[in-house]
């Protein structure tokens, strides 16, 4: 829960910048995936893009299956540089 609070504080402090989360571990915990999905819900409510990068295809599938479909789509990538480039391209100009 502390991680979600930190992410929420960063999101609110830096909006309208898009958000990128990198899951560097090959098999993140269920708790970590839950935080990512909750962060996506938060970003979606704020009309912000959340871009996630993980090398693990099974984790990408889990995130896609659990993502909130009611708002802005969760953008999931296999590479961090692609996730960052996507978030940068989708961030509105200040």
N, CA, C and O atoms as a GROMACS GRO file, in nm:
protein
  376
    1UNK      N    1   0.082  -0.119   0.000
    1UNK     CA    2   0.000   0.000   0.000
    1UNK      C    3   0.087   0.126   0.000
    1UNK      O    4   0.050   0.228  -0.059
    2UNK      N    5   0.202   0.120   0.066
    2UNK     CA    6   0.290   0.235   0.069
    2UNK      C    7   0.340   0.270  -0.071
    2UNK      O    8   0.355   0.388  -0.104
    3UNK      N    9   0.366   0.168  -0.152
    3UNK     CA   10   0.411   0.193  -0.289
    3UNK      C   11   0.303   0.263  -0.371
    3UNK      O   12   0.333   0.355  -0.447
    4UNK      N   13   0.180   0.220  -0.355
    4UNK     CA   14   0.070   0.286  -0.427
    4UNK      C   15   0.056   0.432  -0.384
    4UNK      O   16   0.030   0.519  -0.467
    5UNK      N   17   0.074   0.458  -0.256
    5UNK     CA   18   0.067   0.596  -0.206
    5UNK      C   19   0.178   0.680  -0.267
    5UNK      O   20   0.155   0.794  -0.306
    6UNK      N   21   0.298   0.624  -0.276
    6UNK     CA   22   0.410   0.697  -0.337
    6UNK      C   23   0.383   0.724  -0.485
    6UNK      O   24   0.408   0.834  -0.534
    7UNK      N   25   0.332   0.625  -0.555
    7UNK     CA   26   0.300   0.644  -0.697
    7UNK      C   27   0.192   0.750  -0.712
    7UNK      O   28   0.201   0.838  -0.798
    8UNK      N   29   0.089   0.742  -0.628
    8UNK     CA   30  -0.020   0.840  -0.633
    8UNK      C   31   0.033   0.981  -0.610
    8UNK      O   32  -0.007   1.074  -0.680
    9UNK      N   33   0.121   0.998  -0.513
    9UNK     CA   34   0.179   1.130  -0.486
    9UNK      C   35   0.257   1.180  -0.607
    9UNK      O   36   0.247   1.297  -0.643
   10UNK      N   37   0.334   1.092  -0.670
   10UNK     CA   38   0.411   1.131  -0.788
   10UNK      C   39   0.320   1.168  -0.904
   10UNK      O   40   0.343   1.267  -0.974
   11UNK      N   41   0.216   1.088  -0.924
   11UNK     CA   42   0.122   1.114  -1.034
   11UNK      C   43   0.056   1.250  -1.015
   11UNK      O   44   0.051   1.331  -1.108
   12UNK      N   45   0.004   1.275  -0.895
   12UNK     CA   46  -0.062   1.403  -0.870
   12UNK      C   47   0.036   1.520  -0.879
   12UNK      O   48  -0.002   1.628  -0.925
   13UNK      N   49   0.159   1.501  -0.837
   13UNK     CA   50   0.258   1.608  -0.839
   13UNK      C   51   0.313   1.641  -0.976
   13UNK      O   52   0.363   1.751  -0.998
   14UNK      N   53   0.304   1.546  -1.068
   14UNK     CA   54   0.365   1.567  -1.200
   14UNK      C   55   0.265   1.570  -1.315
   14UNK      O   56   0.306   1.578  -1.431
   15UNK      N   57   0.135   1.562  -1.285
   15UNK     CA   58   0.040   1.562  -1.395
   15UNK      C   59   0.046   1.695  -1.468
   15UNK      O   60   0.068   1.797  -1.402
   16UNK      N   61   0.030   1.701  -1.595
   16UNK     CA   62  -0.030   1.604  -1.684
   16UNK      C   63   0.069   1.509  -1.751
   16UNK      O   64   0.040   1.456  -1.858
   17UNK      N   65   0.185   1.489  -1.692
   17UNK     CA   66   0.283   1.399  -1.750
   17UNK      C   67   0.235   1.255  -1.744
   17UNK      O   68   0.181   1.211  -1.643
   18UNK      N   69   0.255   1.182  -1.853
   18UNK     CA   70   0.220   1.041  -1.855
   18UNK      C   71   0.311   0.965  -1.758
   18UNK      O   72   0.417   1.014  -1.720
   19UNK      N   73   0.268   0.847  -1.719
   19UNK     CA   74   0.336   0.768  -1.617
   19UNK      C   75   0.395   0.643  -1.680
   19UNK      O   76   0.333   0.580  -1.765
   20UNK      N   77   0.517   0.608  -1.637
   20UNK     CA   78   0.583   0.485  -1.682
   20UNK      C   79   0.623   0.404  -1.560
   20UNK      O   80   0.684   0.456  -1.467
   21UNK      N   81   0.588   0.276  -1.561
   21UNK     CA   82   0.631   0.184  -1.457
   21UNK      C   83   0.711   0.073  -1.526
   21UNK      O   84   0.664   0.012  -1.622
   22UNK      N   85   0.830   0.048  -1.476
   22UNK     CA   86   0.916  -0.057  -1.529
   22UNK      C   87   0.918  -0.171  -1.429
   22UNK      O   88   0.960  -0.153  -1.314
   23UNK      N   89   0.875  -0.288  -1.471
   23UNK     CA   90   0.882  -0.408  -1.387
   23UNK      C   91   1.007  -0.486  -1.431
   23UNK      O   92   1.002  -0.565  -1.525
   24UNK      N   93   1.118  -0.462  -1.362
   24UNK     CA   94   1.247  -0.519  -1.403
   24UNK      C   95   1.264  -0.664  -1.362
   24UNK      O   96   1.339  -0.738  -1.425
   25UNK      N   97   1.197  -0.706  -1.256
   25UNK     CA   98   1.209  -0.845  -1.211
   25UNK      C   99   1.136  -0.937  -1.308
   25UNK      O  100   1.028  -0.902  -1.357
   26UNK      N  101   1.193  -1.054  -1.336
   26UNK     CA  102   1.129  -1.145  -1.431
   26UNK      C  103   0.991  -1.193  -1.387
   26UNK      O  104   0.904  -1.217  -1.471
   27UNK      N  105   0.970  -1.207  -1.257
   27UNK     CA  106   0.839  -1.249  -1.209
   27UNK      C  107   0.800  -1.166  -1.088
   27UNK      O  108   0.823  -1.206  -0.974
   28UNK      N  109   0.739  -1.048  -1.113
   28UNK     CA  110   0.697  -0.964  -1.002
   28UNK      C  111   0.589  -1.033  -0.919
   28UNK      O  112   0.518  -1.121  -0.968
   29UNK      N  113   0.578  -0.994  -0.796
   29UNK     CA  114   0.480  -1.052  -0.706
   29UNK      C  115   0.339  -1.011  -0.747
   29UNK      O  116   0.319  -0.915  -0.821
   30UNK      N  117   0.242  -1.086  -0.696
   30UNK     CA  118   0.102  -1.051  -0.721
   30UNK      C  119   0.071  -0.914  -0.664
   30UNK      O  120  -0.008  -0.838  -0.721
   31UNK      N  121   0.134  -0.881  -0.551
   31UNK     CA  122   0.114  -0.749  -0.489
   31UNK      C  123   0.164  -0.639  -0.582
   31UNK      O  124   0.100  -0.535  -0.594
   32UNK      N  125   0.278  -0.661  -0.646
   32UNK     CA  126   0.332  -0.561  -0.738
   32UNK      C  127   0.239  -0.541  -0.857
   32UNK      O  128   0.216  -0.428  -0.900
   33UNK      N  129   0.187  -0.651  -0.909
   33UNK     CA  130   0.093  -0.640  -1.022
   33UNK      C  131  -0.035  -0.568  -0.980
   33UNK      O  132  -0.091  -0.490  -1.057
   34UNK      N  133  -0.080  -0.593  -0.859
   34UNK     CA  134  -0.197  -0.524  -0.807
   34UNK      C  135  -0.174  -0.374  -0.798
   34UNK      O  136  -0.262  -0.295  -0.831
   35UNK      N  137  -0.055  -0.334  -0.754
   35UNK     CA  138  -0.021  -0.192  -0.745
   35UNK      C  139  -0.023  -0.129  -0.884
   35UNK      O  140  -0.073  -0.018  -0.902
   36UNK      N  141   0.033  -0.199  -0.983
   36UNK     CA  142   0.034  -0.147  -1.119
   36UNK      C  143  -0.110  -0.127  -1.169
   36UNK      O  144  -0.142  -0.024  -1.228
   37UNK      N  145  -0.196  -0.224  -1.144
   37UNK     CA  146  -0.334  -0.213  -1.191
   37UNK      C  147  -0.409  -0.103  -1.116
   37UNK      O  148  -0.493  -0.035  -1.176
   38UNK      N  149  -0.382  -0.084  -0.989
   38UNK     CA  150  -0.443   0.026  -0.915
   38UNK      C  151  -0.392   0.160  -0.965
   38UNK      O  152  -0.468   0.257  -0.976
   39UNK      N  153  -0.262   0.166  -0.996
   39UNK     CA  154  -0.205   0.290  -1.051
   39UNK      C  155  -0.269   0.321  -1.186
   39UNK      O  156  -0.294   0.437  -1.218
   40UNK      N  157  -0.295   0.217  -1.265
   40UNK     CA  158  -0.362   0.238  -1.393
   40UNK      C  159  -0.501   0.297  -1.372
   40UNK      O  160  -0.542   0.388  -1.443
   41UNK      N  161  -0.573   0.244  -1.275
   41UNK     CA  162  -0.707   0.296  -1.244
   41UNK      C  163  -0.698   0.444  -1.205
   41UNK      O  164  -0.779   0.525  -1.251
   42UNK      N  165  -0.601   0.478  -1.121
   42UNK     CA  166  -0.582   0.617  -1.080
   42UNK      C  167  -0.551   0.705  -1.201
   42UNK      O  168  -0.613   0.810  -1.219
   43UNK      N  169  -0.456   0.662  -1.284
   43UNK     CA  170  -0.418   0.741  -1.401
   43UNK      C  171  -0.536   0.758  -1.497
   43UNK      O  172  -0.557   0.865  -1.553
   44UNK      N  173  -0.612   0.652  -1.514
   44UNK     CA  174  -0.727   0.658  -1.603
   44UNK      C  175  -0.828   0.761  -1.554
   44UNK      O  176  -0.882   0.838  -1.634
   45UNK      N  177  -0.854   0.764  -1.424
   45UNK     CA  178  -0.947   0.863  -1.368
   45UNK      C  179  -0.896   1.005  -1.390
   45UNK      O  180  -0.976   1.098  -1.402
   46UNK      N  181  -0.763   1.023  -1.395
   46UNK     CA  182  -0.704   1.155  -1.413
   46UNK      C  183  -0.675   1.186  -1.560
   46UNK      O  184  -0.613   1.288  -1.592
   47UNK      N  185  -0.721   1.099  -1.650
   47UNK     CA  186  -0.698   1.113  -1.795
   47UNK      C  187  -0.549   1.114  -1.830
   47UNK      O  188  -0.505   1.190  -1.916
   48UNK      N  189  -0.473   1.029  -1.762
   48UNK     CA  190  -0.330   1.015  -1.787
   48UNK      C  191  -0.301   0.876  -1.843
   48UNK      O  192  -0.366   0.779  -1.806
   49UNK      N  193  -0.204   0.869  -1.932
   49UNK     CA  194  -0.162   0.741  -1.986
   49UNK      C  195  -0.064   0.676  -1.889
   49UNK      O  196   0.028   0.741  -1.839
   50UNK      N  197  -0.084   0.546  -1.863
   50UNK     CA  198   0.012   0.467  -1.787
   50UNK      C  199   0.071   0.366  -1.882
   50UNK      O  200  -0.001   0.286  -1.942
   51UNK      N  201   0.202   0.371  -1.897
   51UNK     CA  202   0.275   0.280  -1.983
   51UNK      C  203   0.360   0.191  -1.894
   51UNK      O  204   0.434   0.240  -1.809
   52UNK      N  205   0.350   0.060  -1.914
   52UNK     CA  206   0.422  -0.037  -1.832
   52UNK      C  207   0.517  -0.116  -1.921
   52UNK      O  208   0.483  -0.150  -2.035
   53UNK      N  209   0.635  -0.146  -1.869
   53UNK     CA  210   0.730  -0.229  -1.941
   53UNK      C  211   0.769  -0.348  -1.855
   53UNK      O  212   0.803  -0.334  -1.738
   54UNK      N  213   0.764  -0.466  -1.916
   54UNK     CA  214   0.812  -0.589  -1.853
   54UNK      C  215   0.856  -0.685  -1.962
   54UNK      O  216   0.791  -0.696  -2.066
   55UNK      N  217   0.968  -0.754  -1.939
   55UNK     CA  218   1.018  -0.850  -2.037
   55UNK      C  219   0.933  -0.977  -2.039
   55UNK      O  220   0.937  -1.052  -2.137
   56UNK      N  221   0.858  -1.001  -1.936
   56UNK     CA  222   0.783  -1.126  -1.920
   56UNK      C  223   0.651  -1.123  -1.997
   56UNK      O  224   0.562  -1.043  -1.966
   57UNK      N  225   0.639  -1.210  -2.096
   57UNK     CA  226   0.513  -1.219  -2.172
   57UNK      C  227   0.397  -1.263  -2.082
   57UNK      O  228   0.288  -1.209  -2.095
   58UNK      N  229   0.417  -1.360  -1.991
   58UNK     CA  230   0.305  -1.396  -1.903
   58UNK      C  231   0.259  -1.279  -1.815
   58UNK      O  232   0.139  -1.264  -1.791
   59UNK      N  233   0.352  -1.198  -1.768
   59UNK     CA  234   0.315  -1.081  -1.687
   59UNK      C  235   0.240  -0.980  -1.773
   59UNK      O  236   0.143  -0.921  -1.726
   60UNK      N  237   0.284  -0.959  -1.896
   60UNK     CA  238   0.212  -0.868  -1.986
   60UNK      C  239   0.068  -0.916  -2.007
   60UNK      O  240  -0.024  -0.835  -2.008
   61UNK      N  241   0.050  -1.047  -2.023
   61UNK     CA  242  -0.085  -1.101  -2.041
   61UNK      C  243  -0.169  -1.082  -1.915
   61UNK      O  244  -0.287  -1.047  -1.924
   62UNK      N  245  -0.110  -1.105  -1.797
   62UNK     CA  246  -0.183  -1.085  -1.672
   62UNK      C  247  -0.227  -0.940  -1.656
   62UNK      O  248  -0.340  -0.912  -1.616
   63UNK      N  249  -0.136  -0.847  -1.687
   63UNK     CA  250  -0.170  -0.705  -1.676
   63UNK      C  251  -0.281  -0.669  -1.774
   63UNK      O  252  -0.375  -0.597  -1.739
   64UNK      N  253  -0.271  -0.717  -1.896
   64UNK     CA  254  -0.374  -0.687  -1.996
   64UNK      C  255  -0.510  -0.743  -1.953
   64UNK      O  256  -0.613  -0.678  -1.972
   65UNK      N  257  -0.510  -0.861  -1.896
   65UNK     CA  258  -0.635  -0.924  -1.854
   65UNK      C  259  -0.697  -0.851  -1.734
   65UNK      O  260  -0.819  -0.846  -1.721
   66UNK      N  261  -0.613  -0.795  -1.647
   66UNK     CA  262  -0.663  -0.730  -1.527
   66UNK      C  263  -0.684  -0.581  -1.538
   66UNK      O  264  -0.732  -0.518  -1.444
   67UNK      N  265  -0.649  -0.524  -1.652
   67UNK     CA  266  -0.657  -0.379  -1.668
   67UNK      C  267  -0.801  -0.330  -1.670
   67UNK      O  268  -0.892  -0.398  -1.718
   68UNK      N  269  -0.819  -0.212  -1.617
   68UNK     CA  270  -0.949  -0.144  -1.618
   68UNK      C  271  -0.981  -0.105  -1.762
   68UNK      O  272  -0.901  -0.037  -1.827
   69UNK      N  273  -1.095  -0.147  -1.811
   69UNK     CA  274  -1.131  -0.118  -1.950
   69UNK      C  275  -1.226   0.001  -1.962
   69UNK      O  276  -1.270   0.034  -2.072
   70UNK      N  277  -1.258   0.065  -1.849
   70UNK     CA  278  -1.353   0.174  -1.851
   70UNK      C  279  -1.295   0.310  -1.884
   70UNK      O  280  -1.370   0.404  -1.906
   71UNK      N  281  -1.165   0.322  -1.889
   71UNK     CA  282  -1.104   0.452  -1.913
   71UNK      C  283  -0.994   0.443  -2.017
   71UNK      O  284  -1.009   0.377  -2.120
   72UNK      N  285  -0.886   0.510  -1.988
   72UNK     CA  286  -0.772   0.509  -2.080
   72UNK      C  287  -0.705   0.372  -2.074
   72UNK      O  288  -0.678   0.320  -1.966
   73UNK      N  289  -0.678   0.316  -2.190
   73UNK     CA  290  -0.621   0.183  -2.200
   73UNK      C  291  -0.482   0.178  -2.138
   73UNK      O  292  -0.402   0.271  -2.153
   74UNK      N  293  -0.453   0.068  -2.068
   74UNK     CA  294  -0.320   0.043  -2.014
   74UNK      C  295  -0.229   0.007  -2.130
   74UNK      O  296  -0.260  -0.084  -2.207
   75UNK      N  297  -0.117   0.076  -2.144
   75UNK     CA  298  -0.022   0.051  -2.253
   75UNK      C  299   0.090  -0.035  -2.197
   75UNK      O  300   0.160   0.005  -2.104
   76UNK      N  301   0.108  -0.154  -2.255
   76UNK     CA  302   0.204  -0.251  -2.202
   76UNK      C  303   0.307  -0.282  -2.310
   76UNK      O  304   0.272  -0.312  -2.424
   77UNK      N  305   0.436  -0.275  -2.271
   77UNK     CA  306   0.546  -0.297  -2.364
   77UNK      C  307   0.643  -0.401  -2.310
   77UNK      O  308   0.647  -0.428  -2.190
   78UNK      N  309   0.720  -0.458  -2.400
   78UNK     CA  310   0.824  -0.553  -2.361
   78UNK      C  311   0.954  -0.482  -2.327
   78UNK      O  312   1.040  -0.538  -2.258
   79UNK      N  313   0.970  -0.360  -2.374
   79UNK     CA  314   1.097  -0.287  -2.353
   79UNK      C  315   1.072  -0.153  -2.286
   79UNK      O  316   0.974  -0.085  -2.316
   80UNK      N  317   1.162  -0.117  -2.195
   80UNK     CA  318   1.150   0.008  -2.121
   80UNK      C  319   1.160   0.129  -2.213
   80UNK      O  320   1.085   0.225  -2.197
   81UNK      N  321   1.252   0.126  -2.308
   81UNK     CA  322   1.269   0.242  -2.395
   81UNK      C  323   1.142   0.270  -2.478
   81UNK      O  324   1.109   0.385  -2.504
   82UNK      N  325   1.074   0.166  -2.518
   82UNK     CA  326   0.949   0.183  -2.592
   82UNK      C  327   0.840   0.240  -2.502
   82UNK      O  328   0.764   0.327  -2.545
   83UNK      N  329   0.833   0.193  -2.379
   83UNK     CA  330   0.734   0.246  -2.284
   83UNK      C  331   0.758   0.394  -2.258
   83UNK      O  332   0.663   0.472  -2.252
   84UNK      N  333   0.882   0.432  -2.242
   84UNK     CA  334   0.917   0.572  -2.216
   84UNK      C  335   0.885   0.657  -2.339
   84UNK      O  336   0.830   0.766  -2.326
   85UNK      N  337   0.919   0.608  -2.458
   85UNK     CA  338   0.892   0.683  -2.580
   85UNK      C  339   0.741   0.702  -2.599
   85UNK      O  340   0.696   0.809  -2.641
   86UNK      N  341   0.665   0.599  -2.570
   86UNK     CA  342   0.519   0.608  -2.584
   86UNK      C  343   0.463   0.712  -2.486
   86UNK      O  344   0.382   0.797  -2.523
   87UNK      N  345   0.507   0.704  -2.361
   87UNK     CA  346   0.459   0.799  -2.262
   87UNK      C  347   0.497   0.942  -2.299
   87UNK      O  348   0.417   1.034  -2.281
   88UNK      N  349   0.616   0.961  -2.350
   88UNK     CA  350   0.660   1.093  -2.392
   88UNK      C  351   0.574   1.146  -2.508
   88UNK      O  352   0.534   1.262  -2.510
   89UNK      N  353   0.548   1.059  -2.602
   89UNK     CA  354   0.468   1.100  -2.718
   89UNK      C  355   0.324   1.132  -2.679
   89UNK      O  356   0.259   1.216  -2.743
   90UNK      N  357   0.273   1.067  -2.576
   90UNK     CA  358   0.133   1.086  -2.538
   90UNK      C  359   0.112   1.191  -2.428
   90UNK      O  360  -0.001   1.216  -2.387
   91UNK      N  361   0.221   1.251  -2.381
   91UNK     CA  362   0.209   1.356  -2.279
   91UNK      C  363   0.173   1.487  -2.349
   91UNK      O  364   0.242   1.528  -2.443
   92UNK      N  365   0.068   1.553  -2.304
   92UNK     CA  366   0.032   1.681  -2.366
   92UNK      C  367   0.141   1.786  -2.346
   92UNK      O  368   0.209   1.787  -2.243
   93UNK      N  369   0.156   1.872  -2.443
   93UNK     CA  370   0.253   1.981  -2.432
   93UNK      C  371   0.208   2.078  -2.324
   93UNK      O  372   0.090   2.110  -2.313
   94UNK      N  373   0.303   2.124  -2.245
   94UNK     CA  374   0.269   2.216  -2.134
   94UNK      C  375   0.245   2.355  -2.186
   94UNK      O  376   0.216   2.446  -2.107
   0.00000   0.00000   0.00000
